[in-house]
Amino acid sequence: MTIWLAIIYGVVQGLTEFIPVSSSGHLALAQDYLAGGVDHLFVEMINLGTLLALLVAFRKKIWQIITDVFARKKWGLAINLLITAIPAGILGLTLSDFIANTSFFGHAAVVAIAMATVGLIMIFLNQIVVKIKAKPLEFDKIKKSQALVIGLSQSVALIPGVSRSGATIITGRLLGLNSHDAAEYSFLASIPLFLGVVAKGFLSSTDRAYWGENLLPLILGNLAAFIVGVIVIKYLLAYLQRKNSLRVFGIYRVALASVVLVALSLTQL
């Protein structure tokens, strides 16, 4: 892993983990075209920078949740976030090696199809929400059953190209949240997941050995992911507060998927 590739991958991670366009999909495509293959361990390890970005960006909200739990005995939001994190956490632990070692999931065509499918949903999401007559839902009044539904949708993002944030924001919108609140809930619910991924990276002997062999690239990749992630979270939430729409991200996803599929078709000629 060269220094420049590590930084590029870190920037891609910081940008696409929070913008609902699929970080795993973009990293799979970037590594496939820049390095001729996907290094799943490196992708997993730069989640440390993503986690730190979340902790910094939501430090006030996290402190409020901690205060609510221990000082006011208000467990509602904390429990909901854990409920949302559990399905993806369980499936991630049980299926991560299978997905990492199965070329199908990292294939550019699979990534592109997943990107396009979710992108089309994003383009028409506001019309869908109106059509199903979703009742307005406040951030702090999410029911446990709704938290579980969001968590189940988050599990689908194990497929590269779907996007964890995209799946959870879409589900939050369908349940009645506005785009800003759905994104904020999605990001907070991802913290337990990233804590688990990062912990695995330090507890596993294989992962610790990988850290030792790639220390400088991993430090720089995580630093890039952290800096870009903090900036992206701030501006994405501000954008969604103004627009309340994922349409622009859907158009980007469909456009990128189209380019990838055309490129793949040309290589087969």
NORGI-V153297 format. One record per backbone hydrogen bond with DSSP energy under -0.5 kcal/mol. NH is the residue of the N-H (numbers start at 0). CO is the residue of the C=O. E is the energy in kcal/mol with one decimal. If there is no record, write none. Layout:
# NORGI-V153297
nh=NH co=CO e=E
nh=NH co=CO e=E
This chain:
# NORGI-V153297
nh=5 co=1 e=-2.2
nh=6 co=2 e=-2.1
nh=7 co=3 e=-2.4
nh=8 co=4 e=-2.8
nh=9 co=5 e=-2.0
nh=10 co=6 e=-2.5
nh=11 co=7 e=-2.5
nh=12 co=8 e=-2.6
nh=13 co=9 e=-2.7
nh=14 co=10 e=-2.3
nh=15 co=11 e=-2.8
nh=16 co=12 e=-2.0
nh=18 co=14 e=-1.6
nh=20 co=15 e=-0.6
nh=20 co=18 e=-3.0
nh=21 co=15 e=-0.6
nh=21 co=18 e=-0.5
nh=25 co=21 e=-2.0
nh=26 co=22 e=-2.9
nh=27 co=23 e=-2.2
nh=28 co=24 e=-2.3
nh=29 co=25 e=-3.0
nh=30 co=26 e=-2.8
nh=31 co=27 e=-2.1
nh=32 co=28 e=-2.4
nh=33 co=29 e=-2.6
nh=34 co=30 e=-2.2
nh=35 co=30 e=-0.6
nh=35 co=31 e=-0.6
nh=36 co=30 e=-1.5
nh=38 co=36 e=-0.5
nh=39 co=37 e=-1.0
nh=42 co=38 e=-1.9
nh=43 co=39 e=-2.2
nh=44 co=40 e=-2.5
nh=45 co=41 e=-1.8
nh=46 co=43 e=-1.3
nh=47 co=44 e=-1.5
nh=49 co=45 e=-1.0
nh=50 co=46 e=-2.7
nh=51 co=47 e=-2.3
nh=52 co=48 e=-1.9
nh=53 co=49 e=-2.0
nh=54 co=50 e=-2.4
nh=55 co=51 e=-2.2
nh=56 co=52 e=-2.7
nh=57 co=53 e=-2.4
nh=58 co=55 e=-1.1
nh=61 co=57 e=-3.1
nh=62 co=58 e=-2.2
nh=63 co=59 e=-2.1
nh=64 co=60 e=-2.3
nh=65 co=61 e=-2.5
nh=66 co=62 e=-2.6
nh=67 co=63 e=-2.7
nh=68 co=64 e=-2.2
nh=69 co=65 e=-2.5
nh=70 co=66 e=-2.6
nh=71 co=66 e=-1.4
nh=73 co=67 e=-3.4
nh=74 co=72 e=-0.8
nh=78 co=74 e=-2.8
nh=79 co=75 e=-2.3
nh=80 co=76 e=-2.5
nh=81 co=77 e=-1.8
nh=82 co=78 e=-2.7
nh=83 co=79 e=-2.4
nh=84 co=80 e=-1.7
nh=85 co=81 e=-1.8
nh=86 co=82 e=-0.7
nh=87 co=83 e=-0.5
nh=88 co=84 e=-2.1
nh=89 co=85 e=-2.8
nh=90 co=86 e=-2.5
nh=91 co=87 e=-2.6
nh=92 co=88 e=-1.9
nh=93 co=89 e=-2.1
nh=94 co=90 e=-2.8
nh=95 co=91 e=-1.6
nh=98 co=94 e=-2.9
nh=99 co=95 e=-2.6
nh=100 co=96 e=-2.0
nh=101 co=98 e=-0.8
nh=102 co=100 e=-0.6
nh=104 co=101 e=-1.1
nh=105 co=101 e=-0.7
nh=105 co=102 e=-0.6
nh=106 co=102 e=-0.7
nh=106 co=103 e=-1.0
nh=110 co=106 e=-2.3
nh=111 co=107 e=-2.6
nh=112 co=108 e=-2.4
nh=113 co=109 e=-2.3
nh=114 co=110 e=-2.5
nh=115 co=111 e=-2.7
nh=116 co=112 e=-2.5
nh=117 co=113 e=-2.2
nh=118 co=114 e=-2.3
nh=119 co=115 e=-2.4
nh=120 co=116 e=-1.5
nh=121 co=117 e=-2.2
nh=122 co=118 e=-2.1
nh=123 co=119 e=-1.6
nh=124 co=121 e=-0.8
nh=127 co=123 e=-2.1
nh=128 co=124 e=-2.8
nh=129 co=125 e=-2.0
nh=130 co=126 e=-2.4
nh=131 co=127 e=-2.5
nh=132 co=129 e=-0.7
nh=133 co=128 e=-1.8
nh=136 co=175 e=-2.0
nh=140 co=137 e=-1.9
nh=141 co=138 e=-0.8
nh=146 co=142 e=-2.4
nh=147 co=143 e=-2.0
nh=148 co=144 e=-1.9
nh=149 co=145 e=-2.3
nh=150 co=146 e=-2.0
nh=151 co=147 e=-2.5
nh=152 co=148 e=-2.1
nh=153 co=149 e=-1.8
nh=154 co=150 e=-1.1
nh=155 co=151 e=-0.7
nh=155 co=152 e=-0.7
nh=156 co=153 e=-1.0
nh=157 co=154 e=-1.8
nh=158 co=155 e=-1.9
nh=159 co=157 e=-0.6
nh=161 co=158 e=-1.9
nh=166 co=162 e=-2.7
nh=167 co=163 e=-2.2
nh=168 co=164 e=-2.5
nh=169 co=165 e=-2.3
nh=170 co=166 e=-2.0
nh=171 co=167 e=-2.5
nh=172 co=168 e=-2.4
nh=173 co=169 e=-2.3
nh=174 co=170 e=-1.5
nh=175 co=171 e=-0.6
nh=175 co=172 e=-1.1
nh=176 co=171 e=-2.5
nh=181 co=177 e=-2.5
nh=182 co=178 e=-2.3
nh=183 co=179 e=-2.5
nh=184 co=180 e=-2.7
nh=185 co=181 e=-2.2
nh=186 co=182 e=-2.5
nh=187 co=183 e=-2.3
nh=188 co=184 e=-2.5
nh=189 co=185 e=-1.0
nh=190 co=186 e=-0.6
nh=190 co=187 e=-1.0
nh=192 co=188 e=-0.5
nh=193 co=189 e=-2.6
nh=194 co=190 e=-2.5
nh=195 co=191 e=-1.9
nh=196 co=192 e=-2.4
nh=197 co=193 e=-2.8
nh=198 co=194 e=-2.4
nh=199 co=195 e=-2.3
nh=200 co=196 e=-1.5
nh=201 co=197 e=-0.8
nh=201 co=198 e=-1.0
nh=202 co=198 e=-1.8
nh=203 co=199 e=-2.3
nh=207 co=203 e=-2.4
nh=208 co=204 e=-2.1
nh=209 co=205 e=-1.8
nh=210 co=206 e=-2.1
nh=211 co=207 e=-2.2
nh=212 co=208 e=-1.9
nh=213 co=209 e=-1.6
nh=214 co=211 e=-0.5
nh=217 co=213 e=-2.3
nh=218 co=214 e=-2.5
nh=219 co=215 e=-2.5
nh=220 co=216 e=-2.6
nh=221 co=217 e=-2.5
nh=222 co=218 e=-2.2
nh=223 co=219 e=-2.4
nh=224 co=220 e=-2.2
nh=225 co=221 e=-2.4
nh=226 co=222 e=-2.5
nh=227 co=223 e=-2.3
nh=228 co=224 e=-2.1
nh=229 co=225 e=-2.3
nh=230 co=226 e=-1.6
nh=231 co=227 e=-2.7
nh=232 co=228 e=-2.6
nh=233 co=229 e=-1.6
nh=234 co=230 e=-2.1
nh=235 co=231 e=-2.9
nh=236 co=232 e=-2.2
nh=237 co=233 e=-1.6
nh=238 co=234 e=-2.2
nh=239 co=235 e=-2.8
nh=240 co=236 e=-1.8
nh=241 co=237 e=-1.4
nh=242 co=238 e=-2.9
nh=243 co=239 e=-1.6
nh=248 co=245 e=-0.6
nh=249 co=245 e=-2.1
nh=250 co=246 e=-2.5
nh=251 co=247 e=-1.9
nh=252 co=248 e=-2.4
nh=253 co=249 e=-2.4
nh=254 co=250 e=-2.5
nh=255 co=251 e=-2.9
nh=256 co=252 e=-2.7
nh=257 co=253 e=-2.2
nh=258 co=254 e=-2.1
nh=259 co=255 e=-2.5
nh=260 co=256 e=-2.6
nh=261 co=257 e=-2.4
nh=262 co=258 e=-2.6
nh=263 co=259 e=-2.4
nh=264 co=260 e=-2.2
nh=265 co=261 e=-2.4
nh=266 co=262 e=-1.7
nh=267 co=263 e=-0.9
nh=267 co=264 e=-0.6
nh=268 co=265 e=-0.9
